[in-house]
Amino acid sequence: MESHTETTDFLPPPPIHIGPVKVDPPILQAPMAGFTNYAFRQMVRDYGGTGLQATEMVNARGFVWLDENTAEHPDRLWGVKDEMRPLAVQIWDNQPETLAKVGRRLVEEYKVSIVDINFGCPVKQVTEKAKSGSYLLRVPDQMGAIIEQVVKACAPTPVTAKIRLGCTRDKINAIDIAQVVEGAGAAALTVHGRTAQDMFKGHADWESISKIKPYLKNIPLIGNGDLDSAERVVEVFQRYDIDGVMIARACLGRPWLFSQAAAALQGKPVPPEPSLEEQKACMLKHYELIVQRFGEDKGTQLMRKYACCYAQGRHGARHFRRYVAKVSTRGQFLRIVEEYFPTSLPQSDSATEMDVV
């Protein structure tokens, strides 16, 4: 099947269905460790445009330990019980029984819409130390066993999988993995267009993502990687054989990106970037949500990385980051935002890329 399609008459992509869950528009917010907590998800929700949001990835083995020791459940499940649906929770580990146990608990107690299994995280703590995440791409049979047990434990709630193209560039096995994933009962597959070896360097290979589609019989294929504008989202739907897209790092300082992409897919005018004052107000609301949960000291420390994301790519961002990365109190944070938050909106070549999983 030809993966490229050249057309001047672009039709909006239809919603996708992940089991009984309708994802409309077919634009998903990626789970990103250390970033996509309840406060961030709420900022995205304020702007709209996502068909499905996801939590940070949850360490299944750690979750079980907390259960057995009657400790508070991890902050990565903050807000999950009360949020609007649909909502996915991503879990990771390499033990089928552990993942199945946690998946069932998420379904029964948290009433999540979707349980997603992470087979794509490339960071060494997850791969080399825990033999999980993208490490499992080298053992498809183990992946299949994991998915089968989690699907059985979570039924009728759908289970999905997120993978990379492979572990290394010379061992891209995403097509084979995709067939294992579907055969084991997963309801959707998301593919990041890099290998684990690539980490976040280079460019996502959408051609390789697209080549997977003919090998999937009944489940949607969701592409992920380098989606940093509404125009790029439209382009990948036009050019590649995919059912949905997942936006990751580009949205961390731009929670309004989803609404822009959704409008572009419908052929509607794309909302402009918010004014500097609107962006500042968004960041401050985000800060207050963090503080309400964690208190001023910890909340201020946690907000520093988000503040750097909001400034990323803006004129004066480097200067702002230098100061905001050191704040430790509410007063310091508010003063630095007022004095140093970027004063104009043109993109800056000095911006650094954020590496998150």
VENRAJO-V123086 format. One line per field, one symbol per residue. ss: DSSP state (2 for helix, 1 for strand, 0 for the rest). phi: phi as a letter, one per 20 degrees, with the letter a starting at -180 (. if undefined). A space follows every 50 residues. Layout:
ss->???
phi->???
This chain:
ss->00000000000000011100111000111000000002222222222000 01111111122222222200000022200222000011111100022222 22222222220001111110000222222000222222022222222222 22220001111111010022210222222222200001111100000000 00000222220022200001111100000222222222200001111022 20000022222222200000000002222222222222222222222222 22222222222001102222222200000222222222220001111000 0000000
phi->.feecdbedeegffgdddmeeedbffcdeffcfnceegfffffffgenod ebdbfffdffffffffffdlefffgfdgnffdffdfbddecbrcdgffff ffgfffffeelffbdddeccfdfffeefedlclfgffecgffgffffgff gffegeffdccccdfrfcfecfcffffgffgffeofeacdceeceffflc emdfefffffffgfeeecdfddebpmedbfffffffffececdbccecgf efdcfefffffffffemegfgfggfgfffffffffgfffffgednfffff fffgffffffegnefnfffffgeffdfccggfffffffecggebdgfdfe fdeedcd
